[in-house]
């Protein structure tokens, strides 16, 4: 029953249990993950008189920042006014993510990264007083709510696990 619901929603194209092609491969590798541990203090969208094109995560100074998905570094620097030390990654399917206000950047332009790789460390650059990470997700030029993408992926993975458990 759960497999049929996933198939109807377009989350899977078969009711057969998922099998990895390569050791260590999981469905999570195609989803976006939260890039740092901490509390989301500003959510995506309009908040009062301002519009947030991503989310802001309050985190400890020096907390590692992870690549949210596999990709290529297209920008690593501190020349974007108001964002401090920033990394921008390009991902498959025309998506990109950005990670701003970092204390230190650990990657270089054109470098390939895997989901979960450390790309920098949380800081308070770009005029910020408190350590934080401003994280954005774009599909082409359109800003996308990162929380909605991660929640959808997380829910799908939970359902996958239940389907595989039922399938034995």
C-alpha positions as CSV (number, residue, x, y, z in Angstrom):
1,X,0.0,0.0,0.0
2,X,2.8,2.5,0.8
3,X,4.6,1.6,-2.3
4,X,1.5,2.3,-4.4
5,X,1.1,5.7,-2.7
6,X,4.7,6.6,-3.5
7,X,4.3,5.5,-7.1
8,X,1.1,7.5,-7.4
9,X,2.9,10.6,-6.1
10,X,5.7,10.1,-8.6
11,X,8.3,9.5,-5.8
12,X,9.1,6.1,-7.3
13,X,8.6,4.5,-10.7
14,X,8.5,0.9,-9.6
15,X,7.2,-1.0,-6.6
16,X,10.3,-3.2,-6.5
17,X,12.7,-2.6,-3.6
18,X,15.5,-0.2,-4.4
19,X,18.9,-1.8,-4.9
20,X,22.1,0.1,-4.9
21,X,24.3,0.0,-8.1
22,X,27.4,0.7,-6.1
23,X,28.4,0.0,-2.5
24,X,27.4,2.8,-0.2
25,X,24.9,4.3,-2.6
26,X,21.6,5.3,-1.0
27,X,18.6,7.3,-2.1
28,X,19.7,10.1,0.2
29,X,22.6,10.9,-2.1
30,X,20.2,12.6,-4.5
31,X,18.4,14.7,-1.8
32,X,19.7,18.0,-0.4
33,X,20.8,17.9,3.3
34,X,20.9,20.6,5.9
35,X,24.5,22.0,5.6
36,X,25.2,22.8,9.3
37,X,23.9,21.8,12.7
38,X,22.1,24.6,14.4
39,X,18.8,26.3,14.8
40,X,17.0,27.8,11.8
41,X,16.4,31.4,13.0
42,X,15.1,32.8,9.7
43,X,12.9,30.9,7.3
44,X,12.4,31.3,3.6
45,X,10.1,33.9,2.2
46,X,8.5,37.2,3.4
47,X,9.1,38.0,7.0
48,X,7.7,41.4,7.9
49,X,9.2,44.0,5.5
50,X,12.0,41.7,4.3
51,X,12.1,38.8,2.0
52,X,14.6,35.9,2.7
53,X,15.8,34.0,-0.3
54,X,17.0,31.1,1.8
55,X,17.3,30.1,5.5
56,X,19.6,31.3,8.2
57,X,21.0,28.8,10.6
58,X,22.4,30.0,13.9
59,X,25.4,27.7,14.7
60,X,28.5,27.7,16.8
61,X,31.5,29.5,15.4
62,X,33.7,27.1,13.6
63,X,30.9,24.5,13.1
64,X,31.6,22.6,9.8
65,X,29.6,23.5,6.8
66,X,28.8,20.6,4.5
67,X,27.9,20.4,0.8
68,X,24.2,19.9,0.7
69,X,24.5,17.7,-2.4
70,X,27.2,16.6,-4.9
71,X,28.3,19.5,-7.1
72,X,31.0,21.8,-8.4
73,X,32.3,24.9,-6.7
74,X,31.5,27.9,-9.0
75,X,32.4,30.6,-6.5
76,X,34.5,30.7,-3.3
77,X,35.4,34.1,-2.0
78,X,34.4,37.2,-0.1
79,X,33.5,39.7,-2.9
80,X,29.7,39.5,-2.6
81,X,28.8,42.6,-0.5
82,X,26.9,41.7,2.7
83,X,27.5,38.0,2.5
84,X,31.1,37.7,3.7
85,X,32.9,34.5,2.9
86,X,30.7,32.6,0.5
87,X,30.7,29.4,-1.5
88,X,28.3,28.7,-4.4
89,X,27.9,25.1,-5.7
90,X,26.3,24.0,-9.0
91,X,24.4,20.7,-8.8
92,X,22.7,18.4,-11.4
93,X,19.4,19.5,-12.9
94,X,20.2,23.2,-13.0
95,X,20.2,23.6,-9.2
96,X,22.6,25.6,-7.1
97,X,23.2,26.3,-3.4
98,X,25.0,29.1,-1.6
99,X,26.6,29.2,1.8
100,X,27.3,32.6,3.3
101,X,28.9,34.3,6.3
102,X,31.5,31.6,6.8
103,X,34.6,32.1,8.9
104,X,36.8,30.0,6.6
105,X,36.4,28.5,3.1
106,X,37.9,25.0,2.5
107,X,37.3,24.7,-1.2
108,X,38.4,26.3,-4.5
109,X,36.6,27.2,-7.7
110,X,36.0,24.3,-10.1
111,X,36.5,21.8,-7.3
112,X,34.1,18.8,-7.3
113,X,32.5,18.0,-3.9
114,X,30.4,15.2,-2.6
115,X,27.3,15.6,-0.4
116,X,28.5,16.0,3.2
117,X,32.1,17.2,2.3
118,X,33.2,20.1,4.5
119,X,33.3,23.2,2.3
120,X,34.0,25.7,5.1
121,X,33.2,26.7,8.7
122,X,30.4,28.8,10.2
123,X,31.4,32.4,11.0
124,X,30.1,35.9,11.4
125,X,31.4,37.6,8.2
126,X,29.7,40.1,5.9
127,X,28.6,42.4,8.7
128,X,27.0,39.8,10.9
129,X,27.7,39.9,14.7
130,X,26.6,36.4,15.6
131,X,27.9,33.2,13.9
132,X,25.4,31.9,11.3
133,X,25.1,30.3,7.9
134,X,22.8,31.8,5.3
135,X,21.9,28.9,3.0
136,X,20.0,29.3,-0.3
137,X,18.8,26.8,-2.9
138,X,18.0,27.8,-6.5
139,X,16.4,26.0,-9.4
140,X,17.9,28.0,-12.3
141,X,17.4,31.6,-11.2
142,X,14.4,30.9,-8.9
143,X,14.9,30.8,-5.2
144,X,13.4,27.6,-3.6
145,X,12.5,27.0,0.0
146,X,15.3,24.6,1.2
147,X,13.2,23.4,4.1
148,X,10.4,22.2,1.8
149,X,12.8,20.3,-0.4
150,X,14.5,18.7,2.6
151,X,11.2,17.8,4.3
152,X,9.9,16.2,1.1
153,X,13.1,14.2,0.6
154,X,13.2,13.1,4.3
155,X,9.5,12.0,4.2
156,X,10.2,10.0,0.9
157,X,13.2,8.3,2.5
158,X,11.2,7.3,5.6
159,X,8.5,5.8,3.3
160,X,11.2,4.0,1.2
161,X,12.6,2.5,4.5
162,X,9.1,1.3,5.4
163,X,8.5,-0.2,2.0
164,X,11.8,-2.0,2.0
165,X,11.1,-3.3,5.5
166,X,7.7,-4.6,4.4
167,X,9.3,-6.2,1.3
168,X,11.8,-8.0,3.5
